[in-house]
Amino acid sequence: MIVKLHKVVKRMLFNDTFLRACRKERVEHVPVWYMRQAGRYQPEYRKIREKYSLMEICEIPEVCAEVTLLPVRQLNTDAAILFSDIMIPVKAMGMEVDIKGGYGPVIANPIKQAADVERLRDLDPEADLPNTMEAIRILHRELNVPLIGFAGAPFTLASYMIEGGPSKNYHKTKQMMYAAPEVWNALMDKLGNMIVTYMKAQVAAGAQAVQIFDSWIGSLSPSDYRQYVFPTMRRIFENLQGIGAPMIYFGINTGELLPVWKELAVDVIGVDWRVPLDAARARVGTKFALQGNLDPAVLLAPWPVIEQKAREILDLGMVEPGYIFNLGHGIFPEVKVETLKRLTEFIHRYSSAKLQA
Ligand code: CP3
């Protein structure tokens, strides 16, 4: 009886604004969350990082859950994003991954040839990443906002796996794409399978939305995207239809790719700050919800500038139902917690006044 009552109360107090916006339904305010909302800009996170490495935070369910919850409580965001990294499942597939703070993922055994791709193991999330799955289950109990699960997209993951670390021009990655398309396609297939399996497992454990991060995809021309990456993306999103969680696809420098993304069966498109939201809508149509797109660098500006730019974005975003406020990329360490608190408050206040007008 008491357990049942607890569940009823929890459902009543649950803030599902973000999920409604993903489905283009009516909302009372524009939902907000921030990419990299857990990280070094928070004194509390820095304190935890003195004790644990990034990998350790991901590996200890209680710590992972605590770090995930922190920004939701601190900033009052409308969604939580699982604290993990796009390289965690890649490590489970057999790559020797290390993540260096302030630099990025480093791989000791980069992919060079067909045999390296063949060696990659299929991901079995419950067996390979039990701690991540446990963290999701803890968060599902604790949170009163939806939990976003995530994975890196095949191109972005492949770029680290082939280059061996961060890259400016992705020459090795593109070389494999052009010179060894059969090896490239085999890698895309394996990563595509991993992403489908991993997203299904995260949703089964309690994630209520999923975001696919394709941070570096903007380095491809639309025709190369269509030829070398699009078939895998289409297969991923088709295979994830009906999982009961909205799907978000995000990338940077994707302005020219949006007309191709339009053909994908996703619910939400995440845009960076280079494309105004009205232009993004003109490129993808009104079928999708949009997410974005304040330039994170604006967070270093004086408050009146931040407010002005946030208002401009809200005015464009709110023209259609289905809009989620976010940054165009992640928060970085120099940003102040106070700034994000104030911004979240402003987005909630300004959008609810506008929706009631
Ligand atoms: O709060 C959240 O957004 C959840 C956590 C999260 C992390 N990485 C933790 C992390 C998420 C969603 C990611 C995704 C991720 N990881 C992406 C896609 C999104 C993006 O930002 O483009 C990429 C490309 C990576 C790979 C990666 N991991 C890079 C490039 C870096 C270094 C960047 C930096 O600022 O140091 C990492 C390290 C990393 N992943 C940190 C965090 C909080 C850095 C902080 C630390 O060392 O504690």
Boltz pocket constraint, residues with backbone or C-beta under 6 A from the ligand:
constraints:
  - pocket:
      binder: B
      contacts: [[A, 34], [A, 35], [A, 36], [A, 37], [A, 38], [A, 39], [A, 40], [A, 49], [A, 54], [A, 81], [A, 82], [A, 83], [A, 84], [A, 85], [A, 86], [A, 87], [A, 99], [A, 100], [A, 101], [A, 102], [A, 103], [A, 104], [A, 105], [A, 150], [A, 213], [A, 215], [A, 330]]
      max_distance: 6.0
